[in-house]
Amino acid sequence: MKRVVWTLWMFVGLGVAACADTAVPPSTPQALRVAGSKLTVPVVMSSVGGLAEDNTVVGLAASEDGQKAFPVVWPVGEAVERLAVSEKSTNASALAISGNGDVAGMYMSQELPMGPVRWAPSESAAVPVEMESLGGALTLVRGMNAQGAAVGSSQTQKQEVPHAVRWDRSGAVTDLGVLPGFDVSGAFGINDKGVVVGQSGVTDRVGRPVRWDPDGTLTELALPAGTRSGTANAVNHAGAVVGTAGPEKALGALADPGDTDVQAVLWKPDGTVHPLPAPGGAASEAWDINRSGDVVGAFLRPGGSMRAVRWSRDGAPVELRPLQGDTVSFARAVNDRGYVAGDSMDDEGRTRAVLWHPDGSVTPLDRHIVPSRPTPRD
């Protein structure tokens, strides 16, 4: 089971900022959502990909045999539903949800190691539609905005290196390009104004944090003093950006408990960069930001276990605990209502999709029903 979980995470990345920013008012539910079918097999693990304003969550689940993952949606107040995939798919995941109910993700097959797919809102079970790529073997969706535009990375056909890309609602792809002198790029977040953020560098996940304006202009973001590499993971409506910075080495996984050089950072709309303090000065990463300026991510606790964290708009960090009995948690997305979606993991590496409430209590998404009382905590 652990092998399946980490194999998928190796592809989708621990830093998925899947919902980015949305223009849907916090009190307005979606009139139409992506529909799936009832699960017919036991589920042994689940993981969050994206979070909508009405608290609909999308992600992946794995069945009892632990060998195949499939995309799922947790509609508010209803049991988890399985999204349809093509017959050729061997594994699949829903990685982002937009303000209008579009869902995007990825699938694996014998012919294609990783391809992009989209599900449109409907009253009946949604049909998956493959999106365009740049012709290479690996394409990954990382985020969506309120209008349903998606961003991610796609390998080029000739050089077989990843470039940042943007998809419109039809699935047509646009190559966003790279910084001068670099070879690769990836787009990780997009806001409702069409501003895209990500990274461009010499290799995947090693390079400079960047922003693409709606007209395609590419700008390198400043790095904190003492750092040489970084990535921008999400951007909100006002243009505030969050991500991670550190030494010139691979980012995206807090693997070294003693490495405090890897730090979560916030770029304000004026472009100034500010490190976000982690509890105890630990290594940290920031993965999403909402309109109010609340930021979520993870940090390393003493001993090496990772914990979800929320930074308030004033930069103060608050630990988000895992489910009772679990030891690890990841916060992947935050919406404008202050709810946070992510994963809780046990000692065996099994994850469960969870929703943290604004008061810090946590709900497992076995059934996505927001309780009238907070879930008891230890």
C-alpha positions as CSV (number, residue, x, y, z in Angstrom):
1,M,0.0,0.0,0.0
2,K,2.7,2.4,0.9
3,R,4.4,1.8,-2.5
4,V,1.2,3.0,-4.3
5,V,0.9,6.1,-2.2
6,W,4.4,7.3,-2.6
7,T,4.6,6.3,-6.3
8,L,1.6,8.6,-7.0
9,W,3.0,11.4,-4.8
10,M,6.2,11.2,-6.7
11,F,4.3,12.2,-9.8
12,V,1.8,14.7,-8.4
13,G,4.2,16.3,-6.0
14,L,3.6,17.0,-2.3
15,G,3.2,20.7,-3.1
16,V,-0.1,20.6,-5.1
17,A,-1.8,24.0,-4.9
18,A,-4.9,22.7,-6.5
19,C,-7.6,25.2,-6.1
20,A,-5.6,28.4,-6.3
21,D,-8.0,31.4,-6.2
22,T,-11.7,31.5,-6.9
23,A,-14.2,34.3,-7.6
24,V,-17.1,32.4,-6.2
25,P,-18.6,34.1,-3.1
26,P,-18.0,32.1,0.0
27,S,-21.8,31.6,0.7
28,T,-22.7,30.6,-2.8
29,P,-22.8,26.9,-3.5
30,Q,-22.1,25.5,-6.9
31,A,-25.3,25.1,-8.9
32,L,-23.8,22.2,-10.8
33,R,-20.9,19.9,-9.9
34,V,-18.9,17.1,-11.3
35,A,-20.8,13.9,-10.6
36,G,-19.4,10.4,-10.1
37,S,-20.7,7.0,-9.2
38,K,-21.0,5.2,-5.8
39,L,-17.9,3.3,-4.8
40,T,-18.3,-0.5,-5.0
41,V,-14.9,-1.5,-3.5
42,P,-13.4,-0.9,-0.1
43,V,-11.0,2.0,0.1
44,V,-7.7,1.7,2.0
45,M,-6.3,5.2,1.4
46,S,-7.3,8.6,0.1
47,S,-5.5,11.8,-0.7
48,V,-6.7,15.4,-1.4
49,G,-6.1,17.1,-4.7
50,G,-8.2,20.3,-4.6
51,L,-10.8,22.2,-2.5
52,A,-13.7,24.3,-3.7
53,E,-15.4,27.3,-2.0
54,D,-18.4,25.1,-1.0
55,N,-16.0,22.6,0.6
56,T,-16.3,20.1,-2.3
57,V,-13.0,18.2,-2.3
58,V,-11.4,16.2,-5.1
59,G,-8.5,13.7,-5.0
60,L,-7.7,10.1,-5.3
61,A,-8.4,6.8,-3.5
62,A,-7.0,3.3,-3.7
63,S,-9.0,0.1,-3.4
64,E,-8.4,-2.8,-1.0
65,D,-5.8,-4.5,-3.2
66,G,-3.7,-1.3,-3.1
67,Q,-2.6,-1.6,-6.7
68,K,-4.9,0.9,-8.5
69,A,-5.7,4.5,-7.6
70,F,-8.8,6.3,-9.0
71,P,-10.1,9.9,-9.0
72,V,-12.8,10.8,-6.5
73,V,-15.0,13.7,-5.4
74,W,-16.4,14.3,-1.9
75,P,-19.5,16.4,-2.5
76,V,-20.6,18.3,0.6
77,G,-22.9,16.2,2.8
78,E,-22.6,13.1,0.6
79,A,-20.5,10.0,0.5
80,V,-17.4,10.0,-1.7
81,E,-18.0,9.3,-5.4
82,R,-15.7,7.7,-8.0
83,L,-15.1,9.7,-11.2
84,A,-15.1,7.9,-14.4
85,V,-11.9,7.1,-16.3
86,S,-11.1,5.6,-19.6
87,E,-10.7,1.8,-19.9
88,K,-7.0,2.3,-20.8
89,S,-6.3,4.1,-17.5
90,T,-4.2,2.2,-14.9
91,N,-4.1,4.9,-12.3
92,A,-5.7,8.3,-12.1
93,S,-6.2,11.2,-9.8
94,A,-8.3,14.4,-9.6
95,L,-5.9,17.2,-8.8
96,A,-7.8,20.5,-9.1
97,I,-11.3,21.9,-9.0
98,S,-12.4,25.3,-10.2
99,G,-15.0,27.8,-9.1
100,N,-17.5,26.7,-11.7
101,G,-17.2,23.0,-10.9
102,D,-14.7,21.8,-13.5
103,V,-12.2,19.2,-12.3
104,A,-8.8,18.4,-13.8
105,G,-6.3,15.6,-13.1
106,M,-4.1,13.0,-14.6
107,Y,-4.2,9.4,-15.7
108,M,-1.6,6.7,-16.4
109,S,-1.8,4.0,-19.0
110,Q,0.4,1.5,-20.7
111,E,0.8,3.8,-23.7
112,L,1.2,7.1,-21.7
113,P,3.1,7.4,-18.4
114,M,1.0,10.5,-17.5
115,G,-1.6,12.4,-19.4
116,P,-4.0,15.3,-18.5
117,V,-7.7,14.9,-18.2
118,R,-10.8,17.0,-17.4
119,W,-14.3,16.3,-16.1
120,A,-17.0,18.9,-16.8
121,P,-19.9,19.6,-14.4
122,S,-23.1,17.6,-15.1
123,E,-26.1,16.1,-13.4
124,S,-25.1,12.6,-14.4
125,A,-21.8,10.9,-14.2
126,A,-19.1,13.1,-15.8
127,V,-17.2,11.8,-18.8
128,P,-13.4,12.3,-18.8
129,V,-12.0,14.3,-21.7
130,E,-8.3,14.2,-22.5
131,M,-6.6,17.6,-22.7
132,E,-3.8,18.5,-25.1
133,S,-0.1,18.2,-24.3
134,L,3.1,19.4,-25.8
135,G,3.7,16.0,-27.2
136,G,5.9,14.4,-24.6
137,A,5.2,11.5,-22.4
138,L,4.6,13.3,-19.1
139,T,2.0,16.0,-18.5
140,L,0.7,17.1,-15.1
141,V,-2.1,19.4,-14.0
142,R,-1.3,21.6,-10.9
143,G,-4.0,24.2,-10.5
144,M,-7.2,25.8,-11.8
145,N,-8.9,29.2,-11.5
146,A,-12.5,30.3,-11.1
147,Q,-13.1,30.3,-14.9
148,G,-11.8,26.8,-15.3
149,A,-8.4,27.6,-16.9
150,A,-5.8,25.0,-15.7
151,V,-2.0,25.1,-15.4
152,G,0.7,22.6,-15.0
153,S,3.7,21.2,-16.9
154,S,4.1,19.1,-20.1
155,Q,7.1,17.5,-21.7
156,T,8.0,18.8,-25.1
157,Q,8.0,16.3,-27.9
158,K,11.5,17.0,-29.2
159,Q,13.6,17.9,-26.1
160,E,11.5,15.8,-23.7
161,V,11.9,18.5,-21.0
162,P,8.9,20.0,-19.0
163,H,7.5,23.4,-19.9
164,A,4.9,25.3,-18.0
165,V,1.6,25.2,-19.7
166,R,-1.9,26.7,-19.5
167,W,-5.1,25.0,-20.7
168,D,-8.4,26.8,-21.5
169,R,-11.7,25.1,-20.8
170,S,-11.7,23.4,-24.1
171,G,-8.5,21.6,-23.2
172,A,-6.3,23.5,-25.7
173,V,-2.8,24.0,-24.4
174,T,-0.4,27.0,-24.5
175,D,3.4,26.7,-23.8
176,L,4.3,29.4,-21.3
177,G,8.0,29.2,-22.0
178,V,11.1,29.4,-19.7
179,L,13.4,32.0,-18.3
180,P,16.3,33.0,-20.6
181,G,19.2,30.6,-20.1
182,F,17.2,27.9,-18.5
183,D,15.7,24.7,-19.9
184,V,12.6,23.8,-17.9
185,S,9.6,25.4,-16.2
186,G,6.4,24.4,-14.4
187,A,3.2,26.2,-13.6
188,F,1.8,25.5,-10.1
189,G,-1.0,28.0,-9.5
190,I,-3.3,30.4,-11.3
191,N,-5.6,33.1,-9.9
192,D,-9.0,34.3,-11.3
193,K,-7.2,37.2,-13.1
194,G,-5.1,34.7,-15.1
195,V,-1.8,35.4,-13.3
196,V,0.2,32.1,-13.3
197,V,3.1,31.3,-10.9
198,G,5.6,28.5,-10.9
199,Q,9.3,27.9,-11.4
200,S,11.9,27.9,-14.2
201,G,15.4,26.4,-13.9
202,V,18.0,24.0,-15.1
203,T,16.2,20.9,-13.9
204,D,12.7,20.0,-12.6
205,R,12.1,21.6,-9.2
206,V,15.5,23.4,-9.1
207,G,15.5,27.0,-10.3
208,R,13.9,30.4,-9.8
209,P,10.3,31.3,-8.7
210,V,8.5,33.0,-11.5
211,R,5.2,34.7,-12.5
212,W,3.5,34.8,-15.9
213,D,1.1,37.8,-16.4
214,P,-2.1,37.2,-18.4
215,D,-0.3,38.6,-21.6
216,G,2.4,35.9,-21.2
217,T,5.1,38.2,-19.7
218,L,7.5,36.1,-17.6
219,T,9.0,37.7,-14.5
220,E,11.5,36.2,-12.0
221,L,10.6,36.7,-8.4
222,A,13.1,37.8,-5.8
223,L,14.6,35.2,-3.4
224,P,15.2,35.7,0.3
225,A,18.8,36.5,1.3
226,G,20.9,33.4,1.6
227,T,18.8,31.3,-0.8
228,R,19.5,30.3,-4.4
229,S,16.5,28.3,-5.5
230,G,12.8,28.5,-5.1
231,T,9.3,27.8,-6.4
232,A,6.1,29.7,-6.4
233,N,3.1,27.4,-5.6
234,A,0.0,29.6,-5.5
235,V,-1.2,33.2,-6.1
236,N,-4.4,34.8,-4.7
237,H,-6.7,37.5,-6.2
238,A,-4.6,40.4,-4.9
239,G,-1.4,38.9,-6.5
240,A,0.2,37.7,-3.3
241,V,2.3,34.6,-4.0
242,V,3.5,31.8,-1.7
243,G,6.0,29.1,-2.1
244,T,9.4,27.8,-0.9
245,A,13.0,28.9,-1.1
246,G,16.3,27.3,-0.1
247,P,19.7,26.2,-1.3
248,E,20.3,25.3,-4.9
249,K,19.0,21.8,-4.6
250,A,15.8,19.9,-5.3
251,L,12.8,21.5,-3.4
252,G,9.4,20.1,-2.8
253,A,10.0,17.5,-0.1
254,L,11.1,18.1,3.4
255,A,13.4,15.2,3.7
256,D,16.1,16.4,6.1
257,P,14.8,17.3,9.6
258,G,17.9,19.3,10.3
259,D,17.7,21.4,7.1
260,T,16.2,24.8,8.2
261,D,17.4,26.4,5.0
262,V,14.3,25.3,3.2
263,Q,11.6,27.8,4.2
264,A,8.1,28.9,3.3
265,V,8.0,32.3,1.8
266,L,5.4,35.0,0.9
267,W,5.8,37.4,-2.0
268,K,3.6,40.5,-1.5
269,P,1.8,42.0,-4.5
270,D,4.6,44.6,-4.7
271,G,7.1,41.8,-5.2
272,T,8.9,42.0,-1.9
273,V,9.7,38.6,-0.4
274,H,9.1,37.6,3.3
275,P,10.0,34.3,4.9
276,L,7.1,32.7,6.9
277,P,8.2,31.6,10.3
278,A,7.8,27.9,11.1
279,P,7.3,26.6,14.7
280,G,10.7,26.1,16.2
281,G,12.5,27.5,13.1
282,A,11.9,24.2,11.3
283,A,12.1,23.6,7.6
284,S,8.8,24.4,5.9
285,E,6.9,24.8,2.6
286,A,3.8,27.0,1.7
287,W,1.4,25.5,-0.8
288,D,-1.7,27.7,-1.0
289,I,-3.1,31.1,-0.1
290,N,-6.7,32.5,0.0
291,R,-8.1,35.9,-0.6
292,S,-7.7,36.9,3.1
293,G,-4.0,36.0,3.0
294,D,-4.2,32.8,5.0
295,V,-1.4,30.5,3.9
296,V,-1.2,26.7,4.4
297,G,1.6,24.2,4.0
298,A,3.7,21.9,6.2
299,F,6.7,22.0,8.5
300,L,9.1,19.5,10.1
301,R,8.6,18.8,13.7
302,P,11.5,17.6,16.0
303,G,12.2,14.0,15.1
304,G,11.3,14.4,11.4
305,S,7.5,14.0,11.2
306,M,5.8,16.5,9.0
307,R,2.8,18.5,10.2
308,A,0.3,20.7,8.4
309,V,0.5,24.4,9.3
310,R,-1.7,27.5,8.7
311,W,-0.2,31.0,8.7
312,S,-2.6,33.7,9.4
313,R,-2.5,37.0,7.5
314,D,-0.1,38.4,10.1
315,G,2.3,35.5,9.5
316,A,1.7,33.6,12.8
317,P,1.9,29.8,12.3
318,V,-0.6,27.4,13.8
319,E,-0.1,23.6,13.7
320,L,-2.9,21.6,12.2
321,R,-2.9,18.2,13.9
322,P,-3.6,14.9,12.1
323,L,-6.4,12.5,13.0
324,Q,-6.2,10.8,16.3
325,G,-3.6,8.0,16.1
326,D,-1.9,9.4,13.0
327,T,1.6,11.0,13.1
328,V,1.8,13.1,9.9
329,S,-0.4,15.7,8.2
330,F,-0.2,17.8,5.1
331,A,-2.3,20.9,4.3
332,R,-2.7,21.2,0.5
333,A,-5.4,23.8,-0.1
334,V,-7.3,26.6,1.7
335,N,-10.5,28.3,0.6
336,D,-11.9,31.7,1.4
337,R,-14.1,30.4,4.1
338,G,-11.0,29.3,6.0
339,Y,-11.4,25.6,5.6
340,V,-8.2,23.6,4.8
341,A,-8.0,20.3,2.9
342,G,-5.2,17.9,3.2
343,D,-4.0,14.5,4.3
344,S,-3.5,12.7,7.6
345,M,-1.0,9.7,7.6
346,D,-0.4,6.9,10.0
347,D,2.9,5.1,10.8
348,E,2.4,2.7,8.0
349,G,2.2,5.4,5.4
350,R,-1.6,5.1,4.8
351,T,-3.2,8.5,4.2
352,R,-6.8,9.7,4.7
353,A,-8.2,12.8,3.1
354,V,-9.3,15.3,5.8
355,L,-10.9,18.8,6.2
356,W,-9.7,21.2,8.9
357,H,-12.3,23.7,10.1
358,P,-11.6,27.3,10.8
359,D,-11.4,26.5,14.5
360,G,-8.6,23.9,13.8
361,S,-10.7,20.8,14.4
362,V,-10.4,18.1,11.8
363,T,-12.9,15.9,9.9
364,P,-12.0,12.7,8.0
365,L,-13.6,12.7,4.6
366,D,-15.0,9.1,4.8
367,R,-18.2,11.0,4.5
368,H,-17.9,14.7,3.8
369,I,-20.4,16.0,6.3
370,V,-19.4,19.1,8.3
371,P,-20.4,18.3,11.9
372,S,-22.3,20.7,14.1
373,R,-19.6,20.2,16.7
374,P,-15.8,19.9,16.2
375,T,-14.4,16.5,16.0
376,P,-12.9,15.5,19.4
377,R,-9.1,15.9,19.5
378,D,-6.5,14.3,21.8
